[in-house]
Amino acid sequence: MFAPVYLDHNASTPPDPAVLEAMLPYLSGRFGNASSRHEYGRAARRAIDEARDQVAAAVGAHASEVVFTSGGSEANNLFIKGAAVCLKPGLLAVSAIEHPCVIKPAEQLCKHGWTLEKLTVDASGRVDIGNFAAIMARKPKIVSVMLANNETGVLQDLESLAEYARMAGAWFHTDAVQAVGKLAVDFRRLNAAGVHALTLSAHKIGGPKGAAALVLDKRVELEPLIAGGGHERGLRSGTENVAAIVGFGVACTLAAERQATLAKPLLEMRRRLEAGLTGLGATLFGQAAERLPNTVYFSFPELDGETLVGYLDRAGYAVASGAACSSANPEPSHVLRAMGVDPGLARGAVRVSLGGGNSGEQVAGFLKTLQATVAGLQRLTAMTA
């Protein structure tokens, strides 16, 4: 079977063998419902409790602060909508480069009396501190700024931003889905600075899809999105996906153990990739900002990103386009638009996101293939111009 070299780890990661091994018993003989009182149920409950400890330890939190959800999107919605229900409608602020699972629920709240402000970013994708301070002076009630952007990999100085939000009296949330496993993430430190909630997801760190968590300061009151049997301290009802939660816990432990040693080779490969892209005439986005060690976002003038991704896939390399998720929507990335990138250049955006299984040889092979592919597409473009 043909299998392209996988260079799309920000989208999802291959499950770690240790994760699969830990999950298997809970997909067969250990099938109990964690709410049951018999031994099958008690075994499931012990497994969930252990996984909760593992997730908490990976991000410097207490187990009682971890609320399991089905994914990062649900966790983000739980905070944004759950906090809003418990507050009198007012001002809500999210960065203009957030993932749609933060922006969309924030926009939905405008139908229920809330006012939304999208925090601007500079040309490198960093939150504009002047704009941020001005909006905080208006006393927003809820603020959400992601720790690391999924497209550019650009990092935000959350502790500085949280200080402004704390003085404004806002509940501050961060989507840290892309950061966990690639950076050292310490919820206790962030919480002391004024961050009240943090989202992470299993399938971004070698775990299964279908498991994620909202790490939540217990002083924050949330209304659950899903009511029922009162699972997860009443914040997320529904019979727990024990196998996925167990895999999530193991993935968190492994990610925390490997993060420091993985960062150096990822950064070295990223530098080699960026040097090669610059030599080919590509524009690199967010290059002036501090970024994740594994992420490179680039574009070639006059070339369509979706087209380039398709050619690269057929040539044996799986990468991502920066275009909108819907193929019917021709709009370029909202992240690049927020950064002020020319729409024509933004439509050509391609993201490479490296992982622990990649090698320098694969990066060299990708650059060689990219050079030939770009040259061929540029000839076609010139012929049809």
C-alpha positions as CSV (number, residue, x, y, z in Angstrom):
1,M,0.0,0.0,0.0
2,F,1.3,3.4,-1.0
3,A,1.9,5.6,2.1
4,P,3.1,9.1,1.7
5,V,5.7,10.5,4.2
6,Y,3.5,12.0,6.9
7,L,4.2,15.7,7.5
8,D,0.9,16.8,9.0
9,H,1.3,16.2,12.7
10,N,-0.6,19.4,13.7
11,A,-3.7,17.8,12.1
12,S,-3.3,14.5,14.0
13,T,-0.5,12.2,15.1
14,P,0.0,8.4,14.7
15,P,-1.0,6.5,17.8
16,D,1.9,5.4,19.9
17,P,2.2,1.6,20.2
18,A,2.2,1.9,24.0
19,V,-1.1,3.8,23.8
20,L,-2.7,1.1,21.7
21,E,-1.4,-1.6,24.1
22,A,-2.9,0.2,27.1
23,M,-6.3,0.7,25.3
24,L,-6.8,-2.9,24.1
25,P,-8.0,-4.5,27.4
26,Y,-10.8,-1.8,27.6
27,L,-11.9,-2.7,24.1
28,S,-12.4,-6.4,25.1
29,G,-12.6,-8.0,28.5
30,R,-12.5,-4.8,30.6
31,F,-15.7,-3.4,29.1
32,G,-17.4,-2.3,32.3
33,N,-19.3,1.0,32.7
34,A,-17.4,3.2,35.2
35,S,-20.7,4.1,36.9
36,S,-21.5,0.4,37.7
37,R,-20.9,-0.8,41.3
38,H,-19.6,-4.2,40.5
39,E,-15.9,-5.1,39.8
40,Y,-16.2,-4.5,36.1
41,G,-17.3,-1.0,36.8
42,R,-14.8,-0.4,39.6
43,A,-12.0,-1.5,37.3
44,A,-13.2,1.0,34.7
45,R,-13.4,3.8,37.3
46,R,-9.8,3.0,38.5
47,A,-8.6,3.3,35.0
48,I,-10.2,6.7,34.5
49,D,-8.9,7.9,37.8
50,E,-5.3,6.9,36.8
51,A,-5.7,8.6,33.4
52,R,-6.9,11.7,35.1
53,D,-3.8,11.8,37.3
54,Q,-1.6,11.3,34.2
55,V,-3.3,14.1,32.2
56,A,-3.0,16.4,35.2
57,A,0.6,15.6,35.8
58,A,1.5,16.3,32.1
59,V,0.3,19.9,32.4
60,G,1.1,20.7,36.0
61,A,-2.5,20.6,37.2
62,H,-4.4,18.8,39.9
63,A,-6.5,15.8,38.9
64,S,-9.6,17.4,40.3
65,E,-9.2,20.2,37.7
66,V,-9.4,17.8,34.7
67,V,-12.7,17.5,32.9
68,F,-12.7,14.8,30.2
69,T,-14.5,15.6,26.9
70,S,-14.8,14.0,23.5
71,G,-12.4,16.4,21.8
72,G,-10.8,19.8,21.9
73,S,-13.8,21.4,20.1
74,E,-16.1,20.2,22.9
75,A,-13.8,21.4,25.6
76,N,-13.5,24.9,24.0
77,N,-17.3,25.1,23.6
78,L,-17.8,23.9,27.2
79,F,-15.7,26.8,28.5
80,I,-17.0,29.6,26.1
81,K,-20.7,28.7,26.3
82,G,-20.6,27.2,29.8
83,A,-19.1,30.3,31.3
84,A,-21.4,32.6,29.3
85,V,-24.6,31.0,30.7
86,C,-23.4,31.7,34.2
87,L,-22.7,35.4,33.6
88,K,-24.8,38.4,32.7
89,P,-24.3,39.0,28.9
90,G,-21.4,41.5,28.3
91,L,-18.2,41.7,26.3
92,L,-16.4,38.6,25.1
93,A,-12.9,38.8,23.5
94,V,-11.2,36.1,21.4
95,S,-8.1,36.5,19.2
96,A,-8.8,36.8,15.5
97,I,-6.6,33.7,14.8
98,E,-8.4,31.2,17.1
99,H,-9.5,27.9,15.8
100,P,-13.1,27.9,14.5
101,C,-14.2,25.9,17.6
102,V,-13.5,29.0,19.7
103,I,-14.6,31.7,17.2
104,K,-17.9,30.0,16.2
105,P,-19.3,29.5,19.7
106,A,-18.2,33.1,20.5
107,E,-20.1,34.3,17.5
108,Q,-23.2,32.3,18.5
109,L,-23.3,34.1,21.8
110,C,-23.9,37.4,20.0
111,K,-27.4,36.0,19.4
112,H,-27.9,35.9,23.2
113,G,-26.9,39.5,24.1
114,W,-23.1,39.2,24.1
115,T,-20.8,41.6,22.3
116,L,-17.8,40.0,20.6
117,E,-14.4,41.7,20.0
118,K,-11.8,39.8,17.9
119,L,-8.4,40.7,19.2
120,T,-6.0,41.9,16.4
121,V,-2.6,40.4,15.7
122,D,0.5,41.8,14.1
123,A,2.1,40.8,10.9
124,S,3.9,37.9,12.7
125,G,0.6,36.6,14.2
126,R,1.2,37.8,17.8
127,V,-1.7,39.4,19.7
128,D,-1.3,43.2,19.4
129,I,-0.7,44.3,23.0
130,G,-2.0,47.8,22.4
131,N,-5.3,46.5,21.1
132,F,-5.5,43.9,23.8
133,A,-5.0,46.4,26.6
134,A,-7.6,48.7,25.1
135,I,-10.2,45.9,25.0
136,M,-9.3,44.8,28.5
137,A,-10.0,48.3,29.7
138,R,-13.6,47.7,28.6
139,K,-13.9,44.9,31.1
140,P,-14.6,41.8,29.1
141,K,-16.1,38.9,31.0
142,I,-14.6,36.1,29.0
143,V,-11.3,36.1,27.1
144,S,-9.8,33.2,25.0
145,V,-6.3,33.3,23.4
146,M,-4.6,30.2,22.1
147,L,-1.2,29.3,23.3
148,A,0.1,28.1,19.9
149,N,-1.5,28.6,16.5
150,N,-2.4,25.5,14.6
151,E,-1.4,27.0,11.2
152,T,1.6,29.2,11.9
153,G,2.8,27.6,15.1
154,V,3.2,31.2,16.5
155,L,3.2,31.3,20.3
156,Q,1.5,33.9,22.5
157,D,2.9,35.4,25.7
158,L,0.0,34.2,27.8
159,E,1.3,35.3,31.2
160,S,1.6,38.9,30.1
161,L,-1.9,38.8,28.4
162,A,-3.4,37.1,31.4
163,E,-2.2,39.9,33.7
164,Y,-4.3,42.4,31.8
165,A,-7.3,40.1,31.8
166,R,-7.0,39.5,35.5
167,M,-7.0,43.3,36.2
168,A,-10.2,43.4,34.0
169,G,-11.8,40.7,36.1
170,A,-12.2,38.3,33.1
171,W,-12.3,34.6,33.0
172,F,-9.3,33.7,30.7
173,H,-9.1,30.5,28.6
174,T,-6.4,29.2,26.3
175,D,-6.6,26.5,23.7
176,A,-3.3,24.7,24.2
177,V,-4.1,21.7,21.9
178,Q,-1.1,22.4,19.6
179,A,1.3,23.3,22.4
180,V,1.1,20.2,24.7
181,G,3.8,17.7,23.8
182,K,5.8,20.3,21.9
183,L,6.4,22.7,24.7
184,A,6.5,22.5,28.5
185,V,3.0,23.6,29.6
186,D,2.4,24.4,33.3
187,F,-1.2,25.1,34.2
188,R,-0.2,26.0,37.8
189,R,2.1,28.7,36.6
190,L,-0.4,29.9,34.0
191,N,-3.2,29.8,36.6
192,A,-1.1,32.0,38.9
193,A,-0.8,34.5,36.1
194,G,-4.5,34.6,35.5
195,V,-5.3,31.8,33.1
196,H,-8.4,29.9,34.4
197,A,-8.8,27.1,31.8
198,L,-6.8,25.2,29.3
199,T,-7.7,22.7,26.5
200,L,-5.7,19.7,25.4
201,S,-6.4,16.8,23.1
202,A,-5.2,13.2,22.9
203,H,-4.9,12.8,19.1
204,K,-2.4,15.7,18.9
205,I,0.1,13.8,21.2
206,G,0.0,10.2,20.0
207,G,-3.2,9.3,21.6
208,P,-6.6,8.3,20.2
209,K,-9.3,10.5,18.7
210,G,-12.3,11.0,20.9
211,A,-10.6,12.0,24.1
212,A,-9.6,15.5,25.3
213,A,-9.8,17.6,28.4
214,L,-10.7,21.0,29.8
215,V,-8.4,21.8,32.7
216,L,-10.4,24.2,34.8
217,D,-9.8,26.4,37.8
218,K,-12.5,25.2,40.2
219,R,-13.5,28.8,41.0
220,V,-15.0,29.1,37.6
221,E,-18.7,28.3,37.3
222,L,-19.7,26.5,34.1
223,E,-23.1,25.3,32.9
224,P,-22.7,21.9,31.3
225,L,-23.3,21.5,27.6
226,I,-24.5,18.0,28.1
227,A,-26.8,17.2,31.1
228,G,-27.6,13.8,32.3
229,G,-26.1,11.5,34.8
230,G,-23.7,14.0,36.3
231,H,-20.4,12.6,35.1
232,E,-17.2,14.7,35.3
233,R,-18.3,16.6,38.4
234,G,-21.6,17.3,36.6
235,L,-19.8,19.2,33.9
236,R,-20.0,16.6,31.1
237,S,-22.6,13.8,31.4
238,G,-22.3,10.6,29.4
239,T,-20.9,7.2,29.8
240,E,-17.1,7.6,29.7
241,N,-15.1,6.3,26.7
242,V,-12.8,4.3,29.0
243,A,-10.4,3.0,26.3
244,A,-9.9,6.4,24.8
245,I,-9.4,8.0,28.2
246,V,-6.9,5.4,29.2
247,G,-5.0,6.0,25.9
248,F,-5.1,9.7,26.5
249,G,-3.5,9.3,29.9
250,V,-0.7,7.2,28.6
251,A,-0.1,9.6,25.7
252,C,0.1,12.5,28.1
253,T,2.8,10.7,30.2
254,L,4.8,9.8,27.1
255,A,4.5,13.3,25.7
256,A,5.7,14.9,28.9
257,E,8.6,12.5,29.1
258,R,9.7,13.0,25.5
259,Q,9.0,16.7,25.0
260,A,12.4,18.1,26.0
261,T,14.4,15.6,24.0
262,L,12.1,15.8,21.0
263,A,12.3,19.6,20.7
264,K,15.9,19.7,19.5
265,P,15.7,17.4,16.5
266,L,12.4,18.9,15.5
267,L,13.9,22.4,15.6
268,E,16.9,21.3,13.6
269,M,14.6,19.8,10.9
270,R,12.5,22.9,10.9
271,R,15.6,25.1,10.3
272,R,16.8,22.8,7.4
273,L,13.3,23.0,5.9
274,E,13.1,26.8,6.3
275,A,16.5,27.3,4.7
276,G,15.5,25.1,1.8
277,L,12.2,26.9,1.3
278,T,13.9,30.3,1.4
279,G,16.3,29.1,-1.3
280,L,13.3,28.1,-3.4
281,G,11.8,31.6,-3.1
282,A,9.0,30.7,-0.7
283,T,7.4,33.3,1.7
284,L,7.5,32.0,5.3
285,F,4.7,33.1,7.6
286,G,5.3,34.0,11.3
287,Q,9.1,33.6,10.9
288,A,9.9,36.6,13.1
289,A,7.9,35.3,16.0
290,E,8.6,32.5,18.5
291,R,7.0,29.4,17.2
292,L,6.5,25.7,17.8
293,P,9.6,23.7,16.9
294,N,7.8,21.5,14.4
295,T,5.7,24.0,12.3
296,V,6.5,25.7,9.0
297,Y,3.9,27.7,7.0
298,F,4.8,28.9,3.6
299,S,3.5,30.0,0.2
300,F,4.8,30.5,-3.3
301,P,3.5,33.5,-5.3
302,E,1.0,32.6,-8.0
303,L,0.6,29.0,-6.9
304,D,-2.6,27.6,-5.3
305,G,-2.0,25.8,-2.0
306,E,-4.7,23.1,-2.5
307,T,-3.2,22.3,-5.9
308,L,0.3,22.1,-4.5
309,V,-0.8,19.9,-1.7
310,G,-2.5,17.5,-4.2
311,Y,0.6,17.2,-6.3
312,L,2.8,16.6,-3.2
313,D,0.5,13.9,-2.0
314,R,0.7,12.1,-5.3
315,A,4.5,12.5,-5.1
316,G,4.6,10.8,-1.7
317,Y,4.4,13.7,0.9
318,A,1.3,14.4,3.1
319,V,1.1,18.1,4.0
320,A,-1.7,20.5,4.7
321,S,-3.2,23.5,2.8
322,G,-3.9,26.7,4.6
323,A,-7.2,27.2,2.8
324,A,-10.6,27.0,4.5
325,C,-11.8,23.5,5.5
326,S,-14.7,23.6,3.0
327,S,-13.6,23.0,-0.5
328,A,-16.6,25.0,-1.6
329,N,-15.2,28.1,0.2
330,P,-12.5,29.8,-1.8
331,E,-11.6,32.2,1.0
332,P,-7.9,32.0,2.2
333,S,-6.9,31.2,5.8
334,H,-8.6,33.6,8.4
335,V,-5.3,33.4,10.3
336,L,-3.3,34.8,7.4
337,R,-6.0,37.4,6.7
338,A,-5.8,38.6,10.3
339,M,-2.0,38.9,9.8
340,G,-2.5,41.2,6.9
341,V,-1.2,38.7,4.3
342,D,-2.2,39.5,0.7
343,P,-5.1,37.2,-0.2
344,G,-3.4,35.9,-3.4
345,L,-0.4,34.8,-1.4
346,A,-2.5,33.5,1.4
347,R,-4.4,31.2,-1.0
348,G,-1.1,29.5,-1.7
349,A,-0.4,28.6,1.9
350,V,0.9,25.2,2.8
351,R,1.8,23.9,6.2
352,V,4.4,21.3,7.1
353,S,4.2,20.0,10.7
354,L,6.9,17.6,11.7
355,G,6.8,14.8,14.3
356,G,9.1,12.4,16.1
357,G,8.9,9.9,13.4
358,N,10.3,12.2,10.7
359,S,14.0,12.4,9.7
360,G,16.4,14.8,8.1
361,E,16.5,12.5,5.1
362,Q,12.7,12.9,4.7
363,V,13.0,16.7,4.9
364,A,15.7,16.6,2.2
365,G,13.5,14.4,0.0
366,F,10.6,16.7,0.5
367,L,12.6,19.8,-0.5
368,K,13.8,18.0,-3.6
369,T,10.3,16.9,-4.6
370,L,8.9,20.3,-3.8
371,Q,11.5,22.0,-6.0
372,A,10.5,19.9,-9.0
373,T,6.8,20.2,-8.2
374,V,6.9,24.0,-7.9
375,A,8.9,24.3,-11.1
376,G,6.4,22.3,-13.0
377,L,3.4,24.2,-11.7
378,Q,5.2,27.5,-12.4
379,R,5.7,26.4,-16.0
380,L,2.0,25.5,-16.3
381,T,1.0,28.9,-14.8
382,A,3.2,30.7,-17.3
383,M,1.8,28.8,-20.2
384,T,-1.8,29.6,-19.2
385,A,-1.2,33.2,-18.3
